[in-house]
């Protein structure tokens, strides 16, 4: 039963069935070409001869017909000629067949035409056309088809033993193939069980053959490498969280201690500010974790991304104005996408917040959303210091901050959240140099109306 549950064994059975059917079809084709077609050719030739001899009988009579039949036997031909001519009383006038049916029956019959030579019997078989004339006389006219009969017997005998042999060999081959493939699958399963048990260094063993299982093993090993790297990244993030939270907590503790001692209002304000910063960091980390772990459900609703960008731009316009920055907004209306409105608003707000924070006073911030075929392209561009090429791949890491941004407040979580939201919505996002500054290009699939 275990063998029957094996996919490879079942595939071997299907292949055996298909191969057997193919053999049968080839056998049928060979029968038509090597046996049926030559038999029809012989039958057609005999029918023509029978019509000619029937006409001769009607014109000249039995005696002349008997002479013509004897001449036919002497004429060279690819196949031996046979005949029997009987008068109306049933007496044989001429014959070279050793035996024949005494009563007329079917038009086409097969007759044994054995010939005795020097004490041995040479076996032949003849295809015979049997017809009776109006005067009661009867003509049996035939040709030798012993070679075709032998071929037919050989084909039949071959198929009788070949088909069972094919099935048996297929079953044996299927069992061997199932065993060989099962071992390779077990190797993959063993590696998976090791990873489940917590050993992230477990890998699928490769044989170096370059076959399908080796390619699958390579792919799985690459996946495990990424998982291991991800886990290492999570550990680094945990360390970073602990480090980043230690400073505001220390300040909060100190300020609260000072407040306890003197009741200074400024110390209270600083304590509240540090507490708010701590809460912001916690909330951002938790939200990113929920998105990346798949714990945030996909809303799958149509969202007007144009309206989201317009609202976010209105939210940050006063801050940009206070810094003397020009917030240039170009919004093409009614650009709908599928997604979560709250997450998209938070991500767009983070992009605008970064653009305002990192652009110099009096700088320009460009915000644009347009239709690009069946896509929606959102672009946010600032005139800040930008990000060096060698660090651009790291700007979405949690708590990462480029060296030139040290004086700007922040926790390094804004773009991490944006990247998580982009992945969640399967919307590619790119970070490009704006010379000066940074350009963010975010594309979405346009929602069907």
C-alpha positions in Angstrom: 0.0 0.0 0.0 2.9 2.4 0.8 4.2 1.7 -2.7 0.9 2.6 -4.3 0.8 5.9 -2.4 4.1 6.8 -4.0 3.7 9.4 -6.7 6.7 8.1 -8.6 5.3 4.6 -8.6 1.9 5.8 -9.8 3.7 7.8 -12.5 5.5 4.7 -13.5 2.2 2.8 -13.8 0.8 5.6 -15.9 3.9 5.5 -18.1 3.5 1.7 -18.4 -0.1 2.1 -19.5 0.8 4.8 -22.0 3.7 2.7 -23.3 1.5 -0.4 -23.6 -1.1 1.7 -25.5 1.7 3.0 -27.8 2.9 -0.6 -28.5 -0.7 -1.6 -29.3 -1.1 1.4 -31.7 2.3 0.7 -33.3 1.3 -3.0 -33.6 -2.0 -2.0 -35.3 -0.1 0.3 -37.6 2.3 -2.4 -38.5 -0.6 -4.8 -39.1 -2.2 -2.4 -41.5 1.0 -1.8 -43.4 2.6 -5.2 -43.4 -0.5 -7.5 -43.4 -3.8 -5.8 -44.1 -2.7 -3.7 -47.1 -0.9 -6.6 -48.9 -4.0 -8.8 -48.3 -6.3 -6.3 -49.8 -3.9 -6.0 -52.8 -4.0 -9.8 -53.3 -7.8 -9.7 -52.8 -8.1 -7.0 -55.4 -6.0 -8.8 -57.9 -7.9 -12.1 -57.4 -11.2 -10.2 -57.9 -9.9 -8.8 -61.2 -8.8 -12.3 -62.3 -12.1 -13.9 -61.3 -14.0 -11.4 -63.4 -11.8 -12.0 -66.4 -12.2 -15.8 -66.1 -15.9 -15.5 -65.6 -16.1 -13.5 -68.8 -14.0 -16.2 -70.5 -16.3 -18.9 -69.2 -19.3 -17.1 -70.6 -17.7 -16.7 -74.0 -15.7 -19.9 -74.5 -17.0 -22.5 -72.0 -15.4 -24.8 -69.4 -12.8 -26.4 -71.6 -11.2 -23.2 -72.7 -11.4 -21.9 -69.1 -9.6 -25.0 -67.8 -6.8 -24.5 -70.3 -6.5 -20.8 -69.3 -6.3 -21.8 -65.6 -3.5 -24.3 -66.3 -1.6 -21.6 -68.2 -2.0 -19.3 -65.2 -0.3 -21.8 -62.9 2.7 -22.0 -65.3 3.1 -18.2 -65.6 5.8 -16.7 -63.3 4.3 -14.5 -60.5 5.3 -13.2 -57.1 2.7 -15.4 -55.5 1.8 -19.0 -56.3 -1.4 -19.4 -58.3 -4.1 -21.9 -57.2 -7.4 -23.0 -58.8 -10.2 -25.5 -58.8 -12.7 -25.8 -61.6 -15.7 -28.0 -61.1 -18.3 -28.9 -63.7 -22.1 -28.7 -62.8 -21.9 -32.2 -61.4 -19.1 -31.3 -59.0 -16.4 -33.2 -60.9 -13.0 -31.4 -60.9 -11.9 -30.5 -64.5 -8.6 -29.0 -63.3 -7.2 -28.3 -59.8 -3.9 -27.7 -58.1 -5.3 -27.3 -54.5 -5.0 -30.5 -52.4 -8.4 -29.8 -50.8 -11.3 -27.4 -50.9 -14.8 -27.0 -49.4 -17.3 -29.3 -51.1 -20.1 -26.8 -50.9 -20.0 -23.2 -52.0 -20.2 -20.7 -49.1 -18.6 -17.4 -48.5 -17.0 -15.5 -51.5 -13.6 -15.3 -49.8 -12.1 -18.2 -47.9 -8.7 -19.4 -46.8 -7.6 -22.9 -47.8 -4.5 -24.9 -46.8 -2.4 -25.6 -49.9 0.2 -28.0 -48.7 2.6 -29.4 -51.3 4.4 -32.7 -50.9 8.0 -32.6 -52.2 10.4 -35.6 -51.8 8.7 -37.0 -48.8 8.3 -33.6 -47.1 5.2 -31.5 -46.9 5.6 -27.8 -47.8 2.9 -25.9 -45.9 1.1 -23.1 -47.7 -2.0 -21.1 -47.3 -4.1 -19.6 -50.1 -6.6 -16.8 -50.2 -9.4 -18.1 -52.5 -12.3 -16.4 -54.3 -15.2 -18.9 -54.6 -17.9 -18.3 -57.2 -20.5 -20.4 -58.9 -21.5 -19.7 -62.5 -25.1 -19.7 -63.9 -24.7 -23.2 -65.4 -23.9 -24.7 -62.0 -20.1 -24.9 -62.5 -17.8 -23.6 -59.8 -14.5 -21.8 -59.9 -12.1 -21.4 -56.9 -9.3 -19.0 -57.7 -6.5 -18.3 -55.2 -3.1 -16.9 -54.5 -0.5 -18.0 -51.9 -0.5 -15.8 -48.8 1.7 -18.0 -46.5 4.2 -15.2 -45.9 1.5 -12.8 -44.8 0.0 -15.5 -42.5 3.4 -16.1 -40.9 3.9 -12.4 -40.3 0.4 -12.2 -38.7 1.1 -15.2 -36.4 4.5 -13.7 -35.4 2.9 -10.3 -34.6 0.2 -12.0 -32.5 2.6 -14.2 -30.7 4.9 -11.3 -30.0 2.1 -9.1 -28.5 0.9 -12.0 -26.4 4.2 -12.2 -24.4 5.5 -8.7 -25.0 2.6 -6.8 -23.3 2.7 -8.7 -20.0 6.5 -8.4 -20.0 6.2 -4.6 -20.5 3.8 -4.4 -17.6 6.0 -6.5 -15.3 9.2 -4.6 -16.2 7.3 -1.3 -15.8 6.2 -2.3 -12.3 9.7 -3.3 -11.4 11.2 -0.2 -12.8 8.5 1.9 -11.1 9.4 0.3 -7.7 13.1 1.0 -8.2 12.5 4.6 -9.4 10.2 5.2 -6.5 12.8 4.0 -4.1 15.6 6.1 -5.7 13.4 9.3 -5.8 12.1 8.5 -2.3 15.6 8.6 -0.9 16.2 12.1 -2.5 12.9 13.3 -1.1 13.7 11.9 2.3 17.0 14.0 2.3 15.0 17.1 1.7 12.5 16.2 4.4 15.3 15.4 6.9 16.8 18.9 6.3 13.3 20.5 6.8 12.8 18.6 10.0 16.2 19.8 11.2 15.2 23.4 10.5 11.9 22.9 12.3 13.7 21.6 15.3 15.6 24.8 15.4 18.9 24.0 13.6 19.0 26.8 11.0 22.4 25.5 9.7 20.8 22.4 8.3 21.0 22.2 4.5 19.9 19.8 1.8 22.8 17.5 0.7 23.7 17.9 -3.0 25.2 15.2 -5.1 26.7 17.5 -7.7 24.8 15.8 -10.6 23.0 19.0 -11.6 19.7 17.1 -11.9 16.2 18.4 -10.8 16.7 17.3 -7.2 20.1 19.1 -7.0 18.5 22.3 -8.4 15.7 22.0 -6.0 18.2 21.4 -3.2 20.1 24.5 -4.3 16.9 26.6 -4.2 15.9 25.3 -0.8 19.4 26.0 0.6 19.3 29.6 -0.7 15.9 29.9 1.0 17.4 28.6 4.2 20.3 31.0 3.9 17.8 33.9 3.6 15.9 32.6 6.6 19.1 32.3 8.6 20.1 35.8 7.6 16.6 37.1 8.5 16.8 35.5 11.9 20.3 37.1 12.4 18.8 40.4 11.3 16.0 40.0 13.9 18.5 39.3 16.6 20.4 42.4 15.5 17.2 44.4 15.6 16.4 43.2 19.1 19.8 44.3 20.2 19.3 47.7 18.5 15.9 48.0 20.1 17.4 47.4 23.5 20.2 49.9 22.8 17.8 52.6 21.4 15.4 52.2 24.2 18.1 52.3 26.9 18.9 56.0 26.2 15.4 57.5 26.4 14.6 55.3 29.4 17.7 56.5 31.2 16.9 60.1 30.4 13.3 59.5 31.5 14.5 58.0 34.8 16.9 60.9 35.4 14.3 63.6 34.6 11.8 62.0 36.8 14.3 61.8 39.6 15.0 65.5 39.1 11.3 66.2 39.1 10.9 64.3 42.3 13.6 66.3 43.9 12.7 69.9 42.8 9.5 69.8 40.9 11.0 71.7 37.9 8.4 72.2 35.1 11.1 71.9 32.3 12.1 68.5 33.6 8.5 67.4 33.5 8.3 68.5 29.8 11.5 66.6 29.0 10.2 63.5 30.7 7.0 63.7 28.7 8.9 64.2 25.5 11.2 61.2 26.1 8.1 59.1 27.1 6.4 60.1 23.8 9.5 59.2 21.8 9.7 55.9 23.6 6.0 55.2 22.8 6.6 56.2 19.1 9.5 53.8 18.8 7.5 50.9 20.4 4.5 51.5 18.2 6.5 51.7 15.0 8.5 48.5 15.8 5.3 46.6 16.6 3.5 47.8 13.5 6.4 46.8 11.3 6.6 43.4 13.0 2.8 42.8 12.5 3.1 43.7 8.8 6.1 41.6 8.1 4.8 38.6 10.0 1.5 38.6 8.1 -0.5 39.4 11.2 -2.1 42.4 9.6 -5.1 41.3 7.5 -5.3 42.3 3.9 -8.3 44.6 3.6 -8.4 44.2 -0.2 -10.6 47.3 -0.7 -10.4 50.0 -3.3 -8.6 53.1 -2.0 -8.3 56.5 -3.6 -4.5 57.0 -3.4 -4.9 60.5 -4.8 -7.0 61.5 -1.8 -4.5 59.9 0.6 -1.6 61.9 -0.9 -3.7 65.1 -0.9 -4.6 64.6 2.8 -1.0 63.8 3.8 0.3 66.9 1.9 -2.2 69.1 3.7 -1.0 67.7 7.0 2.6 68.6 6.3 2.1 71.8 4.5 2.2 74.0 7.6 5.4 72.4 8.8 7.0 72.9 5.4 5.8 76.5 5.3 7.3 77.1 8.7 10.6 76.0 7.4 10.3 78.2 4.3 10.1 75.1 2.1 8.1 74.9 -1.1 5.8 71.9 -1.0 4.9 71.4 -4.7 2.1 68.9 -5.1 0.8 67.5 -8.4 -2.1 65.1 -7.8 -3.9 63.4 -10.7 -7.4 62.7 -9.3 -9.2 59.4 -8.9 -6.2 57.0 -8.9 -7.6 54.0 -7.1 -5.6 51.0 -5.8 -6.4 48.0 -3.7 -5.0 48.1 -0.1 -5.3 49.2 3.4 -6.0 53.0 3.7 -4.5 53.4 7.2 -1.2 51.7 6.3 -0.9 53.6 3.0 -1.6 57.0 4.7 1.0 56.2 7.4 3.6 55.2 4.8 2.9 58.4 2.6 3.0 60.5 5.8 6.4 59.0 6.7 7.8 59.9 3.2 6.6 63.5 3.5 7.9 63.7 7.1 11.4 62.6 5.9 11.3 65.0 3.0 10.4 67.9 5.2 12.9 66.9 8.0 15.9 66.3 5.7 15.4 69.2 3.2 17.1 72.4 4.1 15.2 75.6 5.0 14.0 77.3 1.8 14.3 74.0 -0.1 11.8 72.4 -2.5 9.9 69.2 -2.0 8.2 67.7 -5.0 5.2 65.3 -4.5 3.6 63.8 -7.5 1.1 61.0 -8.3 0.2 60.1 -11.9 -1.3 57.3 -13.9 1.2 55.2 -15.9 -0.9 52.8 -18.0 -2.3 50.2 -15.7 0.0 51.4 -12.9 -0.1 54.3 -10.4 3.3 56.0 -9.8 3.8 58.1 -6.6 7.0 60.2 -6.4 8.4 62.1 -3.4 11.6 64.1 -4.0 13.6 66.3 -1.5 16.7 68.5 -1.7 18.4 67.1 1.4 21.8 65.6 1.7 20.7 62.4 0.0 22.1 58.9 0.8 25.5 57.6 -0.5 25.2 54.8 -3.0 26.9 52.3 -0.7 24.4 52.9 2.0 21.2 53.2 -0.1 20.4 49.5 0.3 20.4 49.9 4.1 18.0 52.8 4.5 15.0 50.6 5.0 16.7 48.7 7.9 15.2 49.3 11.2 17.1 51.9 13.3 19.5 52.6 10.5 20.5 56.3 10.1 23.0 57.6 7.6 25.9 59.5 9.1 24.9 62.8 7.7 21.4 62.7 9.4 22.8 62.6 12.9 21.5 66.1 13.8 17.9 65.4 12.6 15.6 63.9 15.2 14.2 60.4 14.5 14.6 56.8 15.3 15.4 55.3 11.9 12.0 53.5 11.6 10.1 55.7 9.0 11.5 54.1 5.8 11.4 50.6 7.5 7.6 51.0 7.9 7.3 52.3 4.3 9.2 49.3 3.0 7.0 46.9 5.0 3.8 48.6 3.7 5.2 48.4 0.1 5.9 44.6 0.5 2.5 44.1 2.1 0.8 45.7 -1.0 3.2 44.0 -3.5 4.0 47.5 -4.7 7.7 48.0 -5.8 9.4 51.0 -4.3 12.8 52.4 -5.3 15.1 55.0 -3.8 17.1 57.1 -6.3 19.5 60.0 -6.1 17.9 63.4 -6.9 21.2 65.3 -7.0 20.8 66.8 -4.5 18.5 64.9 -2.2 16.6 61.6 -2.5 13.8 60.6 -4.8 11.3 57.9 -3.8 9.4 56.2 -6.6 6.5 53.9 -5.6 4.4 52.0 -8.0 1.0 50.3 -7.5 -1.2 48.2 -9.7 -4.3 50.2 -10.6 -7.5 48.8 -9.2 -10.1 47.7 -11.6 -13.2 49.9 -11.6 
